[in-house]
């Protein structure tokens, strides 16, 4: 049975954000063992003790943050992204953290006035594959996944390649050139019977491990 480490990227330890949805979405595909830790609890010792087959770094419901907060409070996670050889996906905020760990920047997709809605890409959106990868096996050139974000990664980090884009957000998916590190701006865990591409992506993600 695969062991999946879910890293909770919410500001507060008691806020589990997307995690119940992630667990349910993956459990519909296959039986796995989940271990959840808050990003502040990451260390070499904790990772060695858990010894996961796959790492899933979550998005954040509390999406309003600054680069100063990230560099101060998420330092352990940034180092994990830099050093891990374990197959890993960063989703939404996790995607942005992965990019920052490798020297990229992030920011709002669109600058908004004080009274304007800041979330600019929401609901199921069409995403275009720019370069195929194992994560997209069995998908068409365009697929649909759920979006909920105002920020985006502004440039592809060193040693990464662009995999997918939307009209509004260029860097929807990226992969490290030499490791199974994927960052996706969309939420594959938020699929339904009418929109199953996220389920295909999660199935492909589980297949990145060598564990039966």
N, C-alpha and C positions, 0 to 999 in steps of 0.2 A: 504493500500500500504506500502511495506517495505521501510524503510529509511536506505540507505547504506552510511556509512562514508568511503570515500577513503582517506587514508593518503598518501600524495605525499612524497616519500623518496628521490627525486632528490636533489642535492646539492643546486640548485637555485630555488626560488619560481616560476619564470617564465618558468621553464622547466617542462612540464607536462608528459614527458616520455611515460610510458605505459598507462596512464589514458584514452585517447580516445579509445584505444583498449579494455580496461576493461569495459568501459561504453557500448560500442557497443555489446560486447560479452554477458553481462548480460541482456541488453535490448532485445536481441533476444530470451531470455528465458521467461522473464516476465517484466511487467512494474514496475519500482521502482523509488524512489526518491533518487538522488545522492547529497551528500554534500562532497565537496573536501576541505581539509585543508593541508597546508604544515606541515611537521613534527615539524617545529620550532614553530608552533601555537598551539600545543597540550597543554592543561592544564585541570585540573579537571573542571574548570568553562566552558571551551569550550565544553568538552565532555558532561557535564550535560545539557548545552543549546541545543546541537544538539540531544542528547538522541537517538542515532542510534539503529537500530535492529541488525545491523551487521557491523563489521569493516573489511576493506580490506586494508592491509598495502602493498604497491606496491614494485616492484623491482626498480632497478636504471639503467638507461642507462649509466650514469656516474659511472661505476662500480668500479673504482679505489679509494679505501679508506683505512684508517688505523684504528686500534683499538683506537688510541688516538683521531682521529676525531669523531669516534662513541661515545665514552664516554663523549666527550665534547659537541658535537652538537646534539646528539640524546638522551640525558639524559631523556627528557620528554617522549619520546616514550618508552624507556626502562621501565620507571616507569609505564606507561600505561599498558604495557604487564603484568607487575607483579601484577597490582591491578584490572584490568577490569574483570567483570563477563559477559560481552557481547560476544556473539559468534564472533570469530575473526580468520582471516586467514592472515598469513604473507607469501608473495610470493617472492622467490629469495632473494633479499636484506632484505625484510621484515621478511623472514624465519630466516635469519642469525641474525637479530636484536632480534627476539624473543628468539633465543637460547642464545645469549649473555646476555639478560635480566635475564636469569635463570642460569647463571654461566658457560655456555659452551664457547668454543673458536672456532675461524674460521681461515681459511687461504687458500692459493692456493691449488687446487687439485694436481697440478704437478708443481714443480719448473721449471721455464723456463729460457733459456738464454736471453740476452738483445734483440736479433734480432728474437726471436721466438714468434709465436702467443700465447697469454695468454689464450684466450677463448678455453677451452678444451672439453666442452660438448655443442653442438649446434644442432639445428634442432629437428625434432621429434624423440624421443628415446623410446625404450621399458623399462618400469619400472615394477619391480616385487613387488607385495604386500606381505609384511612380516607378517602383522597383519591386519585383516579387521577392518573397522571402518565405521561409517555412511557416511563419506565423499566419500567412495568408493562403496557405494551401486550401484548395477547393473553393476559393472565392472567385467571383467574376472581377473584371477590371475595375468595376465600381461596386462598392458595398455600402451597407447602411448600418450605422451604429449610433448610439445615444451620446449626445454632447451636453455639457453644462459647464461653461467656463467663460471668463472674461479675459484671462491672461493667456499668453502663448509664449512658446520658445521662439526667440528672435533669430537665431542662427544655428546651423548644424554644428555641434561640437566637433573638435578634432577626433579623428578615428571613428566617426559615425557616418552613416549614409542615410539620406532621405528615402523613406519608403512610401509615404502616402500624404495627400494634401486635400484640402477643400478650398473653395474659392475664397473664403474668408480667412482661413488659417492654413498657411503653407506647410508648417511642420506638424502634421497630424500623427505621423509615426516615423520612428527612426530606429536604427540598429547599430550597435558597435560592430566594427568590421571584423574583429577577431574573437569576440565573445558573444554568448547568448544573452546579451543585454538589450532589451527592447524598451522604448518609451513610446507611449500612445497618449494623445490628448483626449481621445474619446473613452467611453466606458463600456468595454465589451461585456461586463457583468450585467448590464442593464438591457437584456434582450427579452423578447416576448414571442408569442406564436406567430405574429405577423412580421417580425423582424428578428431573424435567427442568425444573422451573420456574426453577432457577438458570441454566440454559442460555438460556432465554427472556430472562431479565433481562440476561445478558451480551450477547446479540444486540441487545437494545434499547440497551444502553450503547454498543456499537460504532456503532450508527446515529445517535448523538448528534453524531458528527463529520460533516463535509461531504466527507470524503475517500472516494473509491470504492475 
